[in-house]
């Protein structure tokens, strides 16, 4: 390595990707290798292929850190498998026991809970009082008030009862619901199965100081455009349903727009194929501010 051990992680990751290239149903993150298949025969074949590549590369795996034939496994802080995604229980327990006596503690808590923000609807607005504590002076002391205590307890409560997210099915239509408030924007990506909608991911963020001054239609349009870009990897190249509780936005693709900012945003959506639908605010609670695969998990070491 030309720059010493500082590049070890990147070099090892690149080596692992090249090593496993071409083997179907295999993904890795540094030394964590995940093998997923739909049936036992394909599973054995994939495991054999991965182990053969590792052996020929002169690498080894530690048996005590390997899991074979599981329907679900802990992977990068999540329990994944059987078509669903959940926070890892021991990680959630650690967050539940976190204190916030100093600014450093608040930053640590926000880093931990922020990793699971996809499970928490309206995360940005709820966490705003805590986020504000991490800014400003260099003092490590925090001014803890009622707003911060409510935000702290709400985030813990939401995470403890976090919904189970469905893994996306690329053969089904995606449903994207968006909404905006005076302090933030939010969205939820969903899919429908047997007449029932299941969440795939929640997303939200605070409005920038300049964005707070936007008109209502501009904030709602910003939420729409931001959400589409956020979930670009799922939405680009397929037709999806876009739901908003702001009726005027339903005409943005078929009428002449006089607001230049909204016009630019409307043009940015032209590469996407979607049907936009207006829903009642009471029905937009998801975004409103307010075959069992078999899996193998391997730890690779040199």
Buried (B, 14 or more C-beta within 10 A) or exposed (E): EEEEEEEEEEBBBEBBEEBBEEBEBBEBEBBBBBBBBEEEEBBBBBBEBBBEBBEEBEBEBEEEEBEBEEEBBBBEBBBBBBBBBBBBEEBBEEBEEBEBEBBEBBBBBBEBBBBBBBBBBBBBBBBBBBBBBBEEEEEEEBEBEEEBEEBBEBBBEBBEEBBBBBBBEEEEEBBBBBBBBEEBBBBBBBBEEEEEBBBBBBBBBBBEEEBEEBEEBBBBBBBBBBBBEBBEEBBEEBEBBBBBBBEBBBEBBEEEBEBEBBBEBBEEBEEBEBEBEBBEEEEBEBBBBEEEBBBBBBBBEE
